Amino acid sequence: MGKKFEVGEELSGKVTGIQPYGAFVALDDDTQGLVHISEITYGFVKDINEYLSVGDEVKVKVLDVNEAAGKISLSMKALLEEPEAYQKVNRPRKSLQDRVNEHDAEGFNSLKDKLKDWIDRSGYQ
């Protein structure tokens, strides 16, 4: 590795190789990083070749630097705006019992109310 790269740094690079698991991106003359297939874009990526080609100029964000192994993990997805479908809605979570009470209270109550009538009609005492 030539230059020291920092986690969170946003860079431009050139795609130098594509494998089924990701794309290699040259960050400078001496350094390449890997954009894992899951970091290409939001959603499922079946074939990287539908998104990237060797020689493409891309913008990436540094996710991790492992100097000992000489590996840099990159992301293109981290620079994209997160689609609404992937954003978590911040609403208070209800317990399972609260949801049962809210949605099924009448169903349980009506069974409870009818149980005595059913027993009386069955003739079983």
PAZAPA-4460 file (N, C-alpha, C; in steps of 0.05 Angstrom, whole numbers, plus 32768, in hexadecimal, padded with zeros to 4 digits):
% residues 125
    n_x    n_y    n_z   ca_x   ca_y   ca_z    c_x    c_y    c_z   seq   type   mol
   8011   7FE8   8000   8000   8000   8000   8012   8019   8000     1      M     A
   800C   802B   7FEE   801B   8044   7FED   8011   8057   8002     2      G     A
   7FFE   8067   7FFA   7FF1   807B   800C   7FE1   806D   8022     3      K     A
   7FDF   807A   8039   7FCE   8070   804F   7FB1   8079   804A     4      K     A
   7F9F   8066   804A   7F83   806C   8045   7F75   806A   8060     5      F     A
   7F61   807C   8064   7F52   807D   807D   7F36   8073   8079     6      E     A
   7F2C   8066   808E   7F0F   805D   808D   7EFE   8076   808C     7      V     A
   7EEA   8075   807A   7ED8   808C   8076   7EE0   809E   805F     8      G     A
   7EF8   809B   8056   7F02   80AC   8040   7EF3   80A5   8026     9      E     A
   7EEC   80BA   8017   7EDE   80B7   7FFE   7EF2   80BC   7FE7    10      E     A
   7EF4   80AA   7FD4   7F08   80AB   7FBF   7EFC   80A4   7FA4    11      L     A
   7F0C   80A9   7F90   7F05   80A0   7F75   7F1A   808B   7F6D    12      S     A
   7F11   8078   7F5D   7F23   8063   7F54   7F1A   8057   7F3A    13      G     A
   7F2A   8045   7F30   7F23   8038   7F17   7F21   801A   7F1B    14      K     A
   7F0B   800E   7F11   7F06   7FF2   7F13   7F1C   7FE3   7F03    15      V     A
   7F2B   7FD2   7F10   7F41   7FC3   7F03   7F3A   7FA5   7EFF    16      T     A
   7F26   7F9B   7F0D   7F1F   7F7F   7F0B   7F04   7F7A   7F17    17      G     A
   7EF7   7F66   7F0C   7EDC   7F5F   7F16   7EDC   7F40   7F1B    18      I     A
   7ED3   7F39   7F32   7ECF   7F1D   7F3A   7EB2   7F1A   7F42    19      Q     A
   7EA8   7F01   7F45   7E8C   7EFD   7F4D   7E86   7F09   7F69    20      P     A
   7E9A   7F0C   7F7A   7E96   7F16   7F95   7E9B   7F34   7F98    21      Y     A
   7EA6   7F41   7F84   7EAB   7F5E   7F86   7EBC   7F69   7F70    22      G     A
   7EC2   7F83   7F73   7ED2   7F91   7F5E   7EEA   7F9D   7F6B    23      A     A
   7F01   7F9A   7F5E   7F1A   7FA6   7F68   7F1C   7FC2   7F5C    24      F     A
   7F24   7FD5   7F6D   7F25   7FF1   7F65   7F41   7FFB   7F6C    25      V     A
   7F4F   8007   7F57   7F69   8013   7F5C   7F65   802F   7F67    26      A     A
   7F70   8033   7F7F   7F6E   804D   7F8C   7F85   805F   7F85    27      L     A
   7F9C   8054   7F7F   7FB4   8062   7F75   7FC5   804D   7F66    28      D     A
   7FDD   8055   7F5E   7FEE   8042   7F4F   7FF5   8029   7F5E    29      D     A
   7FF6   802B   7F79   7FFF   8014   7F89   7FE9   8006   7F99    30      D     A
   7FD1   8011   7F9A   7FBD   8007   7FAD   7FA3   8001   7F9F    31      T     A
   7F99   7FE9   7FA6   7F7E   7FE1   7F9D   7F6D   7FDA   7FB5    32      Q     A
   7F54   7FDD   7FB2   7F41   7FD5   7FC7   7F2B   7FC4   7FBA    33      G     A
   7F1B   7FB8   7FCB   7F05   7FA7   7FC1   7EEA   7FB2   7FC9    34      L     A
   7ED9   7FB5   7FB6   7EBD   7FBB   7FBB   7EAE   7FA1   7FBA    35      V     A
   7EA6   7F97   7FD2   7E98   7F7E   7FD3   7E7D   7F81   7FC4    36      H     A
   7E73   7F6B   7FB9   7E59   7F6C   7FAA   7E43   7F78   7FBA    37      I     A
   7E43   7F75   7FD4   7E2D   7F80   7FE5   7E30   7F9E   7FE9    38      S     A
   7E47   7FA9   7FE1   7E4C   7FC6   7FE4   7E4B   7FD5   7FC9    39      E     A
   7E40   7FC8   7FB4   7E3E   7FD6   7F9A   7E27   7FE9   7F9B    40      I     A
   7E0F   7FE0   7FA4   7DF7   7FF1   7FA4   7DE3   7FE4   7FB8    41      T     A
   7DCE   7FF2   7FBD   7DB8   7FE7   7FCE   7DA9   7FD2   7FBE    42      Y     A
   7DA0   7FBE   7FCC   7D91   7FA8   7FBF   7DA4   7F92   7FB7    43      G     A
   7D98   7F7E   7FAA   7DA7   7F66   7FA3   7DB6   7F6A   7F89    44      F     A
   7DCF   7F64   7F89   7DE0   7F65   7F70   7DE6   7F48   7F68    45      V     A
   7DDB   7F3F   7F53   7DE0   7F24   7F4A   7DFA   7F22   7F3A    46      K     A
   7DFD   7F36   7F28   7E15   7F36   7F17   7E21   7F52   7F17    47      D     A
   7E3A   7F54   7F21   7E48   7F6D   7F23   7E4B   7F7A   7F08    48      I     A
   7E4E   7F6A   7EF4   7E52   7F74   7ED9   7E3B   7F85   7ECF    49      N     A
   7E24   7F83   7EDB   7E0D   7F94   7ED4   7E11   7FB0   7EDF    50      E     A
   7E23   7FB4   7EF2   7E28   7FCE   7EFF   7E43   7FDA   7EF8    51      Y     A
   7E57   7FC9   7EF4   7E73   7FD3   7EF1   7E81   7FC4   7EDA    52      L     A
   7E94   7FD2   7ECE   7EA6   7FC6   7EBA   7EC2   7FCE   7EC1    53      S     A
   7ED5   7FBE   7EB8   7EF2   7FC5   7EBC   7EF7   7FDF   7EAD    54      V     A
   7F04   7FF2   7EBB   7F0A   800C   7EB0   7EF7   8022   7EB9    55      G     A
   7EE1   801B   7EC5   7ECE   802F   7ED0   7EDB   803F   7EE6    56      D     A
   7ED6   8059   7EE5   7EDE   806B   7EFB   7EC7   806B   7F0F    57      E     A
   7ECD   8065   7F29   7EB8   8064   7F3D   7EC0   8074   7F56    58      V     A
   7EAC   807C   7F64   7EB0   8089   7F7E   7EAB   8074   7F94    59      K     A
   7EBD   8073   7FA8   7EBB   805F   7FBD   7EC1   806C   7FD8    60      V     A
   7EB8   805E   7FEC   7EBD   8066   8008   7ECD   804F   8015    61      K     A
   7EE1   8056   8025   7EF2   8042   8032   7EE3   8038   804B    62      V     A
   7EDD   801E   804C   7ECF   8012   8063   7EE3   8007   8077    63      L     A
   7EF9   7FFB   806E   7F0C   7FEF   8080   7F27   7FEE   8073    64      D     A
   7F3C   7FF1   8083   7F57   7FEF   807A   7F66   7FDA   808B    65      V     A
   7F6F   7FC5   807F   7F7F   7FB1   808D   7F9B   7FB2   8082    66      N     A
   7FAC   7FC3   808F   7FC7   7FC7   8085   7FD7   7FAD   8086    67      E     A
   7FD4   7F9D   809B   7FE3   7F84   809E   7FDE   7F72   8086    68      A     A
   7FC5   7F70   807E   7FBE   7F5E   8067   7FC0   7F6D   804C    69      A     A
   7FC3   7F88   804E   7FC4   7F98   8035   7FAA   7F99   8026    70      G     A
   7F94   7F99   8036   7F79   7F99   802A   7F6A   7FB2   8031    71      K     A
   7F5B   7FBC   801E   7F49   7FD3   8023   7F2E   7FCC   8019    72      I     A
   7F1A   7FCF   802B   7EFE   7FC9   8024   7EF1   7FE4   801C    73      S     A
   7EE3   7FE3   8006   7ED7   7FFB   7FFB   7EB9   7FF7   7FF7    74      L     A
   7EAB   800E   7FF5   7E8E   800D   7FF0   7E86   8023   7FDC    75      S     A
   7E76   801C   7FC9   7E69   8030   7FB8   7E4E   8037   7FC4    76      M     A
   7E41   8023   7FD0   7E26   8026   7FDC   7E26   803C   7FF1    77      K     A
   7E3C   803E   8001   7E3D   8051   8017   7E3C   806E   800D    78      A     A
   7E40   8072   7FF3   7E3F   808D   7FE8   7E24   8093   7FDB    79      L     A
   7E12   807F   7FDB   7DF8   8083   7FCF   7DE4   808B   7FE4    80      L     A
   7DCF   8099   7FDC   7DB9   809F   7FEF   7DA9   8086   7FF3    81      E     A
   7DA4   8080   800D   7D96   8068   8014   7D78   806A   800B    82      E     A
   7D6F   8056   7FFB   7D53   8056   7FF2   7D40   8054   800A    83      P     A
   7D29   8060   8008   7D15   805F   801E   7D0F   8043   8027    84      E     A
   7D0F   8030   8015   7D09   8014   801C   7D1D   8009   8030    85      A     A
   7D35   8014   8031   7D4A   8009   8043   7D4C   8019   805D    86      Y     A
   7D3E   802F   805F   7D40   8040   8077   7D2D   8035   808C    87      Q     A
   7D38   8034   80A4   7D28   802A   80BB   7D15   8040   80C4    88      K     A
   7CFC   803A   80C8   7CE9   804D   80D2   7CEC   804D   80F0    89      V     A
   7CEF   8064   80FC   7CF3   8066   8119   7CD8   8068   8127    90      N     A
   7CCC   8052   812E   7CB3   8053   813D   7CB6   8040   8154    91      R     A
   7CA8   8046   816A   7CAC   8035   8182   7CA2   8019   817C    92      P     A
   7CB2   8006   8187   7CAB   7FEA   8183   7C98   7FE1   819A    93      R     A
   7C84   7FD2   8192   7C71   7FC8   81A6   7C78   7FAA   81AB    94      K     A
   7C73   7FA2   81C4   7C78   7F87   81CB   7C63   7F75   81BC    95      S     A
   7C6A   7F5C   81BA   7C57   7F49   81AE   7C3C   7F49   81BC    96      L     A
   7C3D   7F4A   81D7   7C24   7F4A   81E6   7C14   7F63   81E1    97      Q     A
   7C21   7F7A   81DE   7C12   7F92   81D7   7C04   7F90   81BC    98      D     A
   7C13   7F84   81A9   7C07   7F81   818E   7BF0   7F6D   818F    99      R     A
   7BF2   7F57   819E   7BDC   7F44   81A1   7BC4   7F52   81AE   100      V     A
   7BC9   7F60   81C3   7BB3   7F6E   81D1   7BA6   7F82   81BE   101      N     A
   7BB5   7F90   81AE   7BAB   7FA4   819C   7B9A   7F98   8186   102      E     A
   7BA4   7F83   8179   7B96   7F78   8161   7B83   7F62   8167   103      H     A
   7B87   7F53   817C   7B78   7F3B   8180   7B67   7F3B   8199   104      D     A
   7B66   7F52   81A7   7B57   7F53   81C0   7B3A   7F4B   81BD   105      A     A
   7B2D   7F55   81A8   7B11   7F4E   81A4   7B0D   7F31   819F   106      E     A
   7B1F   7F25   818F   7B1D   7F09   8189   7B1F   7EF8   81A2   107      G     A
   7B32   7EFE   81B3   7B35   7EEF   81CB   7B1E   7EF4   81DE   108      F     A
   7B15   7F0C   81E0   7AFE   7F12   81F2   7AE5   7F04   81E9   109      N     A
   7AE0   7F04   81CF   7AC7   7EF7   81C6   7AC8   7ED9   81CB   110      S     A
   7ADF   7ECC   81C8   7AE1   7EB0   81CF   7ADC   7EAC   81ED   111      L     A
   7AE7   7EBD   81FD   7AE4   7EBB   821A   7AC6   7EBE   8221   112      K     A
   7AB9   7ED2   8214   7A9D   7ED7   821A   7A8B   7EC0   8210   113      D     A
   7A92   7EB3   81FB   7A82   7E9D   81EF   7A87   7E82   81FC   114      K     A
   7A9E   7E7F   820A   7AA5   7E65   8215   7A8F   7E5B   8228   115      L     A
   7A85   7E6B   823A   7A70   7E63   824C   7A57   7E5A   823D   116      K     A
   7A4F   7E69   8229   7A38   7E62   8218   7A3D   7E47   820A   117      D     A
   7A54   7E42   8200   7A5A   7E29   81F2   7A59   7E11   8206   118      W     A
   7A64   7E15   821D   7A63   7E00   8232   7A46   7DFA   8239   119      I     A
   7A36   7E0F   823D   7A1A   7E0B   8244   7A0B   7DFC   822E   120      D     A
   7A10   7E03   8215   7A03   7DF5   81FF   7A0C   7DD9   81FB   121      R     A
   7A24   7DD3   8202   7A2F   7DB8   81FF   7A22   7DA4   8212   122      S     A
   7A17   7DAE   8228   7A0B   7D9D   823C   7A1F   7D90   824E   123      G     A
   7A38   7D97   824A   7A4D   7D8C   825B   7A51   7D9F   8273   124      Y     A
   7A4F   7D94   828B   7A51   7DA4   82A3   7A67   7D99   82B5   125      Q     A
***
